[in-house]
């Protein structure tokens, strides 16, 4: 078996997570966060679709981590993002982190909006 080191360019992978925090690119972030090719920043949750729509040209799909369990996204939130041309995939935050890292390592244009577990 041959192992290759994954290179993430300027985007940062999710290194870990726990109650109330995420470790992204070696840095710890408390509370909800958005991870985009332009960087990592605090997120205000489902009421804050505007900050995601502003970056819609950077990504093709947004994985939305809904916490420890998968949950339905608020209809207005999902509709706004899809109207802006973003593919939106809700899943639990742990699954969203794993999926994001895999697609990021493949060079895909992905983003991540996370609510802590």
N, C-alpha and C positions, 0 to 999 in steps of 0.2 A: 504494500500500500504506500502511496506517495502522498505526503501532506504538504500543502502550500499555505503560506501565510496570506491572509486576506488583507488587501489594501483598500481603504475606504475613501480615497481622495480627500476632499475637504469635509465631507459629511462625517458625522460622528455616530458610531454604533452605541447601542445600549449595552453597558457592561454589567448592570445589575439593577435590582430594585428591591424594595422592602416596604414596610408599613410607613406610608407618607413620603417616600423619596424614590428617586431614580438616580443611578450613576450612569452618566452619558459621556463618552469620551474621556473617562477618568475623573470627571467632575461631578459632585453631588448636587442635585437640585431637589428642593423640597416642594411638595404640592404638585398640582397639575402643570404639565409642560407641553410645549410644541417643539418638535424636532424637524427642522427643514434643512435643505442644503445651505441656506444662509446662516444657520446657527440654531441654538437652543434658547428658548425664552419661556418665561412664565405664561401660563394660559389661564383665562378666567372661566373656562368651562364651556358648556353648551350655549351660553348666552353670547359667547365671543366668536361668532363665525366670521366677522369682518377681518380679523387678523389672518385668518386662514385663506379667505378669498383673495386678499391682497397678494398672497404668494402663490396663487393658483397656477401661474405660468412656470413655476419651478418644478412642479411635480405632476404626475399623472394619476396617482392614487394616494389617498390619505387613509391610514389605518387609525381607527379611533379605539383606544383602550378604555373600556368602560369600568375599570376597577377590577376587583377580584373575580367577578362573574360577568358573563356577557349580558348586555341589556339592550333594549331597543333605544335607538337614538330619537330625540325629540323630532317630530315631523318637520317643523319649521327649520331647524338646524340642518337636517339632511337635505331638504329641498333647496335651501340657499346654496349649499356647497355644490350640489349636483347641477343647479342652474348656472353656476360659474364654470362648469366643465370638469369638476373634480369627481373622480371615482371615490366613493366612500365605503369603507369596509369596517363595520363595528365588530369587535371581539373583546375578550377579556384582556386586560392590560398585559399579563404575562405572555399570552399568545400573540398580541400585537407586537411586543418587543422582539420576540423570536422571528416572526414573519418579516418584520422590518429589517432585521439584521441579515437575514438570508437574501432578501431582494436587494438590499444595499450592496452586499458583497458581489452580486451579479451586475452591478452598475445600473440598476433601475432607478428611475426618478420617483422616489417614494418619500412620503412624509408621515409624521406620527403625531397624534394628539393623545395625551395620556392623562388619565385620572389614576392616582395612586391606589394600591391595594390596601 
